[in-house]
Amino acid sequence: MTQVNNPLHGIKLEDLLTDLVDHYGWEELGSRIDIRCFNHDPSIKSSLKFLRKTQWARDKVEYLYLKMHKLPLPAPRDYDAETKAPKPQRSKEPLPEANAKIWGK
């Protein structure tokens, strides 16, 4: 399967991150993308570990990389809609008789 429309195809995450660090430096990178692995004792290794398991952070890093190289940018993702489950509906059943005395019904 080819990824003709994916400008990141064939670019390793480590190479992408190294390129960003070389271009911006850790301090600027941490101010642009406020994540702990960029702001507190940053390293490529710790950042890769975090980015591989945290999709929203990885998306921000990839977006910045694409922007830096003036490549086509993807549409922003709505992480709240993906992670929020619908609220369960409360039943409209009457209270049991045992609780009727407590609630005055």
Secondary structure as GFF3:
##gff-version 3
##sequence-region A 1 105
A	DSSP	alpha_helix	13	32	.	.	.	ID=ss1
A	DSSP	alpha_helix	36	39	.	.	.	ID=ss2
A	DSSP	alpha_helix	44	53	.	.	.	ID=ss3
A	DSSP	alpha_helix	55	68	.	.	.	ID=ss4
A	DSSP	alpha_helix	79	83	.	.	.	ID=ss5
A	DSSP	alpha_helix	97	103	.	.	.	ID=ss6
###
